[in-house]
Each structure stands twice: as C-alpha cells, then as structure tokens.
C-alpha cells in the first residue's frame, strides 16, 4: 500500500493545475457514485419481497389512515 501512495503522489506532482482540477472533478464524481452504489446495494440486501406495495395497495392504505 505504501508503494501505491508514493506512486500516486509522484503522479500528482507531474500534473498541471488544469489537469489536477479535471482529475479532482472525475475522482469526486466517482467517489459519489461509489457511495450511492454502496447505499443502493445495502438497501437491496435488507429489502424483502413483502416490503413493496402496488399503487392500488398504497392508495387503499392511505384511505384507511
């Protein structure tokens, strides 16, 4: 892992300011996508078939409340 850090730092030092900004934007977008994907996968693991309502079932439940 330490070797990878050194290589990444070396790569960052070689980038210009404009390239660094572009890389940051891409990295941040990927990080956000990964965060959302992890959250979606966690929900899928905890969701059960009986957790989903049809539109009609939802409307009926709302009428009784």
N, C-alpha and C positions, 0 to 999 in steps of 0.2 A: 504494500500500500504506500509506503514511503517513497518508493521509486516512482510511482504514478504521480504523487504530489509534486515531486521535483520536475517531472516531465511536463506537467500541466503549468507550473509556474514558468518554466522555460518557454513554453508556447505562448503564454500570456504576455511575457516580456517582448516577444517578437511582433506582437500585433500593434497596429497603429490605433490612434484614438477612435477613428471612424469604424474600423473593423471591430474594435473592442466593444463599442456601443452596439453594433449589429449582433455580435456573438452574445452579449448580455441579453438582448431582447429575445433571441431564439432560446437561450438557456432558461430564461424566466418563463417563457411560454410553455416549454417542455415540462418544467417543474410544476406549473399549474395544471397542465394536462395530466401529469402523473398523479398529482394529489387528487384530482377529480376521479380518475380511473380507479384509484385505490378505494375511494369512498363508495363508488358505484359497486365495486366488487364486494365490499363489506356488506352493503345492503342486500345484494343478491344472495349472499350466503345466509343472511338472517331472515330473508323473506320466505314465507310459506305459501303454498297454493291457496289456502283459505284467507290470506291477507288481502286478496284482490276482490273488489266489488265490480259488478257490472254497473252501467249507468242507471238502469232501472232499479237495482238494489239500493244504490246510493240515494236515489230520489225517494224511494219508499222509506228509507231510514230517516231522511231529513223531514219527511212529513210527520213522523211519529215523535219528533223531538220538540 
